[in-house]
Amino acid sequence: MKRHHSLTLGLASLAVLAAAAPAAAQPVTLEIVHAWGGHARFHTPIAEAFMAQHPDIKIVYRAPLPSYTEGHQAILRQAVSDDLPDIWYSPYNLLGELVATLEPRGQITPLDALLSGEGEAFVSANYDPAVLALGQVAGTQWGVPFNASTPIAYYNLDLIKAAGGNSDALPTDWDSLIALGKAISESSDDSDGFAYSAAEWSDDWLWQALIDNYGGTMMNVDKTEVTFGNEAGVQALAVLARMAAETEMPILNEDQTIEQFAAGKLGIFIGSTAEVRVMGDLVGGKFAWQTGPYPVVDQTNGGIPVGGNVATILTADPARQAAAWEFIKFATGPEGQKIAVLGSGYMPTNLLATAPEYLGEHYAQNPDWATSLKQWPVAKAWFGYPGGKGTRIWHEQQLILGGVMRGDVTPEDALPALVEVTERLLAE
């Protein structure tokens, strides 16, 4: 079996990696797995471009996993059977759980020594410290950020005009967004005005966005106390209930929201910047559309969570570790990031990627793609619960949030219920 011994990247393991470097020139096959089948549209060409430059390394993708949540659970199961891939793109919010489970078993590689081995000039030229921090747990670098997104607004300009709205002055606050969504809904018999699929998302990203938006946090810094049961939670649930009730918001999951918007049947929705490329392909020239920023109410403490994933190394074999590091450098480098961004709409995680020869000209010519980039100043880490409880907590929170969106549960009743179930599951 290939992963039964523990790995600590101290001086000894650095020597092992250094000794293995020449061996990396020998043919190596890497198995890689990512979430979301549709993301093969950029993962595959990244691998092809890498292999063209590194003929000694072969990239083989395992079947994509359905979502971040299901992918994380699958990886944890594979850890038990010692059948892990060499590289896994872990979602930011579940990286802590991944490390807590795999580190004691020697099944995940810390990357600090590999990064520092590239030299300070390389690291500072390619990665912003705030971006690298997204791949850290307790100060250790366990992954390099690959995809990054923030929630943004998508607008159907034709439906907005038909409802009497001003497509040249799109709303940037919740009151105006809700009012415009209501107007669109009332002006059309076959189109919905607004969608914010907080309870139907496969993870808690859009729910956390509302808490962050009002300056709140999910837990304290030490992760010993649930903290969203305060005024930030009150306001987050209140605005979610208003969205649903005042705009007669449909209850749609992520895929359904995209389909509705692309069909011209949805006026406004809040989604990921990763959908910009897909939306352009699906809409074509059927109607005019545009993106806009996610409203941030608390301009002092508020923000929005960064979605996406980090590339982690899950092999303890020195030759495959060396090869995996070469691939990660390419995938998170300017060339790999250009492919990833153009195939999705994600924000680049590499500082060099916005140069004119990579993505600079594209952003200048396609401002809808740049909306998320402008939100980096208010971007926050996507919070992950301790103790491997994140997935269970979200499944229980979903039920309560769904009740709020359907009008079955009041915000006043929902908030203590959300706090209670979160505290109970954390204590189990």
C-alpha positions as CSV (number, residue, x, y, z in Angstrom):
1,M,0.0,0.0,0.0
2,K,1.4,3.4,-0.8
3,R,0.4,5.6,2.3
4,H,1.1,3.8,5.6
5,H,4.0,5.9,6.9
6,S,3.9,9.4,8.4
7,L,5.5,12.2,6.6
8,T,7.0,15.3,8.3
9,L,8.6,17.8,6.0
10,G,11.5,18.7,8.3
11,L,15.2,18.6,7.3
12,A,15.1,14.9,6.8
13,S,12.2,14.9,4.4
14,L,13.6,17.9,2.6
15,A,16.7,15.8,2.0
16,V,14.4,13.0,0.7
17,L,12.7,15.3,-1.7
18,A,16.0,16.7,-2.9
19,A,17.3,13.2,-3.4
20,A,14.1,12.4,-5.3
21,A,14.4,15.3,-7.6
22,P,16.5,13.5,-10.3
23,A,14.1,10.6,-10.0
24,A,11.2,12.9,-10.9
25,A,12.7,12.9,-14.4
26,Q,11.7,9.2,-14.7
27,P,8.1,8.6,-15.9
28,V,5.6,9.3,-13.2
29,T,1.8,9.0,-13.4
30,L,-0.3,11.3,-11.2
31,E,-3.9,10.5,-10.3
32,I,-5.9,13.7,-9.7
33,V,-9.5,14.2,-8.7
34,H,-11.7,17.4,-8.6
35,A,-15.3,18.2,-7.9
36,W,-17.9,19.3,-10.5
37,G,-18.0,17.3,-13.7
38,G,-18.4,20.5,-15.8
39,H,-15.0,21.7,-14.5
40,A,-13.3,19.2,-16.8
41,R,-13.5,21.9,-19.4
42,F,-10.5,23.6,-17.8
43,H,-8.9,20.8,-15.9
44,T,-8.4,18.7,-19.0
45,P,-6.6,21.4,-21.1
46,I,-4.5,22.4,-18.1
47,A,-3.3,18.8,-17.9
48,E,-2.7,18.7,-21.6
49,A,-0.6,21.9,-21.6
50,F,1.4,20.6,-18.6
51,M,2.2,17.3,-20.1
52,A,3.3,19.0,-23.3
53,Q,6.0,20.7,-21.2
54,H,6.6,17.7,-18.9
55,P,6.6,14.6,-21.1
56,D,8.0,12.6,-18.1
57,I,4.8,13.2,-16.1
58,K,1.4,11.7,-17.1
59,I,-1.8,13.2,-15.7
60,V,-4.8,10.8,-15.2
61,Y,-8.0,12.2,-13.8
62,R,-10.3,10.1,-11.8
63,A,-14.0,10.5,-12.3
64,P,-15.1,14.0,-11.1
65,L,-17.0,14.1,-7.8
66,P,-20.5,15.6,-7.8
67,S,-19.9,18.5,-5.4
68,Y,-17.4,19.8,-2.8
69,T,-19.4,18.3,0.0
70,E,-19.7,14.8,-1.6
71,G,-16.1,15.0,-2.9
72,H,-14.8,15.7,0.6
73,Q,-16.7,12.7,2.0
74,A,-15.5,10.5,-0.8
75,I,-11.9,11.5,-0.1
76,L,-12.3,10.7,3.6
77,R,-13.6,7.2,2.7
78,Q,-10.7,6.7,0.4
79,A,-8.3,7.6,3.1
80,V,-9.6,4.6,5.2
81,S,-9.0,2.2,2.3
82,D,-5.7,3.9,1.4
83,D,-6.9,4.7,-2.1
84,L,-6.3,8.4,-2.2
85,P,-5.4,10.3,-5.4
86,D,-2.1,12.1,-5.6
87,I,-3.8,15.5,-5.8
88,W,-7.2,16.6,-4.6
89,Y,-8.7,20.0,-5.0
90,S,-10.1,20.6,-1.5
91,P,-12.8,23.3,-0.9
92,Y,-11.5,26.0,1.3
93,N,-14.1,25.5,4.0
94,L,-13.3,21.8,4.5
95,L,-9.5,22.0,4.3
96,G,-9.3,22.0,8.1
97,E,-11.3,18.8,8.3
98,L,-9.2,17.2,5.6
99,V,-6.0,18.0,7.4
100,A,-7.3,16.9,10.8
101,T,-8.2,13.5,9.4
102,L,-5.3,12.9,7.0
103,E,-2.3,14.5,8.8
104,P,-2.2,11.9,11.7
105,R,-2.2,9.1,9.1
106,G,0.7,10.7,7.0
107,Q,-1.7,11.1,4.1
108,I,-1.3,14.8,3.3
109,T,1.8,16.7,2.5
110,P,2.6,20.1,4.1
111,L,3.8,22.5,1.4
112,D,5.8,25.1,3.3
113,A,9.2,23.6,2.5
114,L,8.2,23.1,-1.1
115,L,7.2,26.8,-1.4
116,S,10.2,28.1,0.4
117,G,12.4,25.9,-1.8
118,E,11.3,27.9,-4.8
119,G,12.8,31.0,-3.3
120,E,11.2,34.2,-1.9
121,A,11.3,36.0,-5.2
122,F,9.2,33.2,-6.9
123,V,6.7,33.1,-4.1
124,S,6.2,36.9,-3.8
125,A,6.0,37.3,-7.6
126,N,3.3,34.6,-7.9
127,Y,1.2,34.5,-4.7
128,D,-0.3,37.3,-2.6
129,P,0.0,36.4,1.1
130,A,-3.7,36.8,1.7
131,V,-4.4,34.3,-1.1
132,L,-1.9,31.8,0.2
133,A,-3.6,32.1,3.6
134,L,-6.7,30.5,2.1
135,G,-4.7,27.2,1.9
136,Q,-3.3,27.4,5.4
137,V,-4.5,25.6,8.6
138,A,-3.0,26.7,11.9
139,G,-0.2,28.5,10.1
140,T,0.9,25.6,7.9
141,Q,0.5,25.6,4.2
142,W,-1.5,22.5,3.1
143,G,-2.7,23.6,-0.3
144,V,-2.1,26.2,-3.0
145,P,-5.3,28.1,-4.0
146,F,-6.4,27.1,-7.5
147,N,-9.9,28.4,-8.0
148,A,-11.3,31.5,-6.2
149,S,-14.8,33.1,-6.5
150,T,-17.0,35.6,-4.7
151,P,-20.8,35.8,-5.0
152,I,-21.9,38.4,-7.6
153,A,-25.2,39.5,-9.0
154,Y,-26.4,38.6,-12.5
155,Y,-28.9,40.9,-14.2
156,N,-31.3,40.2,-17.2
157,L,-31.3,43.7,-18.7
158,D,-34.3,43.0,-21.0
159,L,-36.5,42.0,-18.1
160,I,-35.3,44.9,-16.0
161,K,-36.2,47.4,-18.8
162,A,-39.6,45.7,-19.3
163,A,-40.3,46.2,-15.6
164,G,-39.5,49.9,-15.8
165,G,-36.1,49.6,-14.2
166,N,-33.0,51.5,-15.2
167,S,-30.4,49.1,-16.7
168,D,-27.8,51.9,-16.6
169,A,-28.1,52.3,-12.8
170,L,-28.3,48.8,-11.4
171,P,-29.0,48.4,-7.7
172,T,-26.1,47.8,-5.3
173,D,-28.0,47.4,-2.0
174,W,-30.5,44.8,-0.8
175,D,-33.5,47.2,-0.6
176,S,-33.1,48.2,-4.2
177,L,-32.4,44.7,-5.4
178,I,-35.5,43.3,-3.7
179,A,-37.6,46.2,-5.0
180,L,-36.4,45.6,-8.6
181,G,-36.9,41.8,-8.2
182,K,-40.5,42.5,-7.1
183,A,-41.1,44.8,-10.0
184,I,-39.8,42.2,-12.5
185,S,-42.0,39.5,-10.9
186,E,-45.1,41.6,-11.0
187,S,-44.5,42.7,-14.6
188,S,-44.2,39.3,-16.1
189,D,-46.5,36.3,-16.0
190,D,-43.9,33.8,-17.0
191,S,-40.7,35.1,-15.4
192,D,-39.4,35.3,-11.8
193,G,-37.8,38.5,-10.5
194,F,-35.1,37.3,-8.0
195,A,-33.3,34.2,-6.8
196,Y,-30.9,33.7,-3.9
197,S,-30.6,29.9,-3.4
198,A,-29.1,30.1,0.1
199,A,-30.8,26.9,1.4
200,E,-30.6,25.0,-1.9
201,W,-26.9,25.4,-2.5
202,S,-24.8,22.3,-2.0
203,D,-22.8,24.0,0.8
204,D,-23.2,27.0,3.2
205,W,-21.3,29.5,1.0
206,L,-24.3,31.8,0.3
207,W,-25.5,31.5,3.9
208,Q,-22.1,32.5,5.2
209,A,-22.1,35.4,2.7
210,L,-25.1,36.9,4.4
211,I,-23.6,36.6,7.9
212,D,-20.3,38.1,6.6
213,N,-22.2,40.8,4.8
214,Y,-23.6,42.2,8.1
215,G,-20.2,42.0,9.8
216,G,-20.8,38.7,11.6
217,T,-18.8,35.5,12.0
218,M,-19.9,31.9,12.3
219,M,-17.7,31.2,15.3
220,N,-15.1,33.0,17.4
221,V,-11.4,32.9,16.4
222,D,-10.7,29.9,18.6
223,K,-13.7,28.1,17.2
224,T,-15.0,27.5,20.7
225,E,-18.2,29.5,20.5
226,V,-21.0,29.9,17.8
227,T,-21.2,33.7,17.2
228,F,-23.8,34.2,14.4
229,G,-26.7,34.4,16.8
230,N,-26.2,38.1,17.2
231,E,-27.5,41.2,15.3
232,A,-25.7,40.0,12.1
233,G,-27.7,36.8,12.2
234,V,-30.9,38.7,12.8
235,Q,-30.4,40.9,9.8
236,A,-29.2,38.1,7.6
237,L,-32.3,36.1,8.2
238,A,-34.5,39.1,7.9
239,V,-33.2,40.1,4.5
240,L,-33.4,36.4,3.3
241,A,-37.1,36.3,4.4
242,R,-37.7,39.5,2.6
243,M,-36.1,38.3,-0.6
244,A,-38.4,35.3,-0.6
245,A,-41.6,36.9,0.4
246,E,-41.5,40.3,-1.4
247,T,-40.2,39.0,-4.8
248,E,-42.1,35.7,-4.7
249,M,-38.8,34.0,-5.1
250,P,-38.7,30.5,-6.6
251,I,-36.9,27.8,-4.6
252,L,-34.2,26.7,-7.0
253,N,-30.9,24.9,-6.7
254,E,-27.8,26.2,-8.4
255,D,-28.3,24.3,-11.6
256,Q,-31.9,25.3,-11.9
257,T,-31.1,28.9,-11.2
258,I,-28.6,29.0,-14.1
259,E,-31.1,27.3,-16.4
260,Q,-33.8,29.7,-15.5
261,F,-31.6,32.8,-16.0
262,A,-30.1,31.4,-19.3
263,A,-33.7,30.8,-20.6
264,G,-34.6,34.4,-20.0
265,K,-37.0,33.5,-17.2
266,L,-35.2,35.1,-14.2
267,G,-34.5,38.8,-13.8
268,I,-31.8,38.8,-11.1
269,F,-29.9,36.1,-9.2
270,I,-26.9,35.9,-6.8
271,G,-24.4,33.3,-7.8
272,S,-20.8,32.5,-8.3
273,T,-18.4,34.3,-10.6
274,A,-17.5,30.8,-11.8
275,E,-20.7,30.9,-13.8
276,V,-19.8,33.8,-16.0
277,R,-18.3,31.6,-18.8
278,V,-21.2,29.2,-18.7
279,M,-23.7,32.0,-18.7
280,G,-22.1,33.6,-21.8
281,D,-22.3,30.3,-23.6
282,L,-25.9,29.5,-22.6
283,V,-27.3,33.0,-23.1
284,G,-25.6,33.7,-26.4
285,G,-27.4,36.6,-27.9
286,K,-30.9,35.8,-26.6
287,F,-31.0,38.8,-24.3
288,A,-28.7,41.5,-22.8
289,W,-27.2,40.6,-19.4
290,Q,-24.7,42.0,-17.0
291,T,-22.9,41.3,-13.7
292,G,-22.8,43.5,-10.6
293,P,-21.2,43.4,-7.1
294,Y,-22.6,41.6,-4.1
295,P,-24.0,44.2,-1.6
296,V,-21.9,44.7,1.5
297,V,-23.9,46.4,4.2
298,D,-21.3,46.8,7.0
299,Q,-18.6,48.7,5.2
300,T,-16.3,48.4,8.3
301,N,-16.5,44.8,9.3
302,G,-18.5,43.2,6.5
303,G,-17.3,41.1,3.6
304,I,-18.0,38.1,1.5
305,P,-16.5,34.6,1.6
306,V,-14.1,33.3,-1.0
307,G,-15.3,30.1,-2.6
308,G,-13.2,27.7,-4.6
309,N,-10.5,25.2,-3.7
310,V,-6.9,24.5,-3.0
311,A,-4.6,21.9,-4.7
312,T,-3.4,19.5,-2.0
313,I,-0.8,16.6,-2.3
314,L,-2.1,13.3,-0.8
315,T,0.8,11.0,-1.7
316,A,3.7,10.1,0.5
317,D,5.8,8.8,-2.4
318,P,8.7,11.1,-2.9
319,A,8.8,10.8,-6.7
320,R,5.1,11.5,-7.0
321,Q,5.3,14.3,-4.5
322,A,8.0,16.0,-6.7
323,A,5.9,15.5,-9.8
324,A,2.7,16.7,-8.0
325,W,4.5,19.9,-6.9
326,E,5.5,20.6,-10.5
327,F,1.9,20.2,-11.6
328,I,0.5,22.4,-8.8
329,K,3.0,25.1,-9.7
330,F,1.8,25.0,-13.3
331,A,-1.9,24.8,-12.5
332,T,-1.6,27.8,-10.1
333,G,0.8,29.6,-12.2
334,P,-0.1,32.3,-14.8
335,E,-0.5,29.8,-17.7
336,G,-2.6,27.4,-15.8
337,Q,-4.7,30.2,-14.3
338,K,-5.4,31.7,-17.7
339,I,-6.8,28.3,-18.8
340,A,-8.8,27.9,-15.6
341,V,-10.2,31.5,-15.6
342,L,-11.2,31.5,-19.3
343,G,-12.9,28.1,-18.8
344,S,-15.0,29.3,-15.9
345,G,-15.0,32.9,-14.8
346,Y,-13.1,32.2,-11.5
347,M,-10.8,34.8,-10.2
348,P,-7.1,34.1,-10.8
349,T,-5.1,33.1,-7.8
350,N,-1.7,34.0,-9.3
351,L,-0.4,37.6,-9.3
352,L,1.2,37.3,-12.8
353,A,-2.0,36.0,-14.4
354,T,-3.5,39.5,-14.9
355,A,-0.6,40.6,-17.1
356,P,-1.6,41.6,-20.6
357,E,-0.1,38.4,-22.1
358,Y,-2.3,36.3,-19.9
359,L,-5.7,37.7,-18.8
360,G,-5.2,41.5,-18.8
361,E,-6.5,42.1,-22.3
362,H,-9.5,39.7,-21.6
363,Y,-10.5,41.6,-18.5
364,A,-10.2,45.0,-20.3
365,Q,-12.5,43.7,-23.1
366,N,-14.9,41.8,-20.8
367,P,-15.9,43.9,-17.8
368,D,-18.5,41.4,-16.6
369,W,-15.6,39.0,-15.9
370,A,-13.9,41.6,-13.7
371,T,-16.7,42.1,-11.2
372,S,-15.4,39.5,-8.8
373,L,-11.8,40.8,-9.0
374,K,-13.0,44.1,-7.7
375,Q,-14.3,42.4,-4.6
376,W,-10.9,41.1,-3.4
377,P,-10.7,44.0,-0.8
378,V,-13.8,42.7,1.0
379,A,-13.0,39.0,0.5
380,K,-12.9,36.8,3.6
381,A,-11.9,33.2,4.2
382,W,-14.7,30.7,3.8
383,F,-15.2,29.4,7.3
384,G,-15.0,25.7,8.2
385,Y,-16.4,24.2,11.4
386,P,-14.0,22.2,13.6
387,G,-14.1,18.5,14.3
388,G,-15.3,17.2,11.0
389,K,-18.8,18.5,11.6
390,G,-19.2,20.9,8.7
391,T,-21.2,18.7,6.4
392,R,-23.7,17.5,9.1
393,I,-24.1,21.0,10.4
394,W,-25.0,22.4,6.9
395,H,-27.5,19.6,6.3
396,E,-29.4,20.6,9.4
397,Q,-29.0,24.3,8.8
398,Q,-30.4,23.8,5.3
399,L,-33.7,22.5,6.7
400,I,-34.2,25.6,8.9
401,L,-33.1,28.1,6.2
402,G,-35.4,26.3,3.7
403,G,-38.3,26.9,6.1
404,V,-37.5,30.6,6.3
405,M,-37.4,30.9,2.5
406,R,-40.7,29.0,2.2
407,G,-42.4,31.2,4.8
408,D,-42.9,28.2,7.2
409,V,-40.5,29.5,9.9
410,T,-40.1,33.1,11.0
411,P,-36.6,34.6,11.2
412,E,-37.1,35.2,14.9
413,D,-37.7,31.4,15.4
414,A,-35.1,30.3,12.9
415,L,-32.0,32.1,14.4
416,P,-32.1,30.3,17.9
417,A,-32.8,27.0,16.1
418,L,-29.8,27.5,13.8
419,V,-27.6,28.3,16.8
420,E,-28.9,25.4,18.8
421,V,-28.4,22.7,16.1
422,T,-24.9,24.1,15.4
423,E,-23.9,24.0,19.0
424,R,-25.4,20.6,19.6
425,L,-23.6,19.0,16.6
426,L,-20.3,20.6,17.6
427,A,-20.7,19.2,21.1
428,E,-21.4,15.6,20.0
